[in-house]
C-alpha cells in the first residue's frame, strides 16, 4: 500500500525544510527523491550512526552537501570529513564510499547532461 503523503518527488512551488523531509531510522540509510529528471536528480539521504554505503562509482559527477551532522567520505582513497554546510563534488567514475561515525543527512545532486561529448 502506498502512502499518499510520500510522493515520488517533492511538491513543486511549495517551500520545504529539507532537513525535515527525511528522518533518521535506527540501523538504516534512507533516501528520498526531491526531483528526478532524465538530465539528473536531487536526493536527500539520512544515515544512522554506524551505517555505511559500500565503495562504488557513478558515470556522472555528484555534488554532495551535508545538511545535518558530519559525514566520513572516501574518494579515490582520500578521506574527507564533511560537516554541516560543507559540500564536495565526487568526480564521475571515482570510487567512493560513505561511513557514518555519527548520524548525518545529505543532499546529492547528479547532473547527467554535458557528458555526451565524452561517450
Secondary structure by P-SEA (a helix, b strand, c coil): cccccccccccccccccccccccccccbbbbbbcccccccbbbbbbbccccccccccccbbbbbbbcccbbbbbcccbbbbbcccbbbbbcccccccccccccbbbbbbbbcccccccc
